[in-house]
Amino acid sequence: MPDHFVSHEDDFLGVPRHSFDIDPAESEALPFVTRSIWVGNGGTMVVRHVGDTEDRTMLNVPSGVEFLGCFTHVRATSTASDLVGRY
């Protein structure tokens, strides 16, 4: 199938082209910096934004949302589940 977007520059505002399952971890970084995280089952998300040195706790993230942000970590203390990183 032809990819009509192959010559377009990739930027944060573009549609993510790749995804990976996220297993929240206490210290391990995500394999890729995300553009967003798909949240299958909502709850609390403990994340670290790219460039930050401290985690942020995001409360009441609803199910079925695209949680926008450039994240490097999703911590094991998160209660949200069925997470998919998109980049």
Residue pairs with C-beta under 8 A, 6 or more apart in sequence:
8 14
10 17
12 35
12 70
16 35
16 36
16 86
16 87
17 87
18 32
18 86
18 87
19 38
19 84
19 85
19 86
19 87
20 30
20 31
20 32
20 84
20 85
20 87
21 83
21 84
21 85
22 30
22 37
22 74
22 83
22 84
22 85
24 46
24 74
24 75
24 76
24 77
24 78
24 83
25 73
25 74
25 75
25 76
26 75
26 76
26 77
28 73
29 72
29 73
30 71
30 72
30 73
30 74
30 85
32 85
32 87
33 50
33 70
33 71
33 72
33 87
34 69
34 70
34 71
34 85
34 86
34 87
35 68
35 69
35 70
35 86
35 87
36 66
36 67
36 68
36 69
36 85
36 86
37 45
37 47
37 66
37 67
37 69
37 71
37 74
37 83
37 84
37 85
37 86
38 65
38 66
38 67
38 83
38 84
38 86
39 45
39 61
39 62
39 63
39 64
39 65
39 66
39 67
39 80
39 82
39 83
40 63
40 64
40 81
40 82
40 83
40 84
41 63
41 80
41 81
41 82
42 60
42 61
42 62
42 63
42 64
42 65
42 80
43 60
43 61
43 78
43 79
43 80
43 81
44 57
44 58
44 59
44 60
44 61
44 77
44 78
44 79
44 80
45 57
45 58
45 61
45 67
45 74
45 78
45 80
46 55
46 56
46 57
46 58
46 74
46 75
46 77
46 78
47 55
47 56
47 58
47 69
47 71
47 73
47 74
47 75
47 78
48 54
48 55
48 56
48 71
48 72
48 73
48 75
49 56
49 69
49 70
49 71
49 72
50 70
50 71
50 72
55 73
55 75
58 67
61 67
61 80
66 86
71 85
74 83
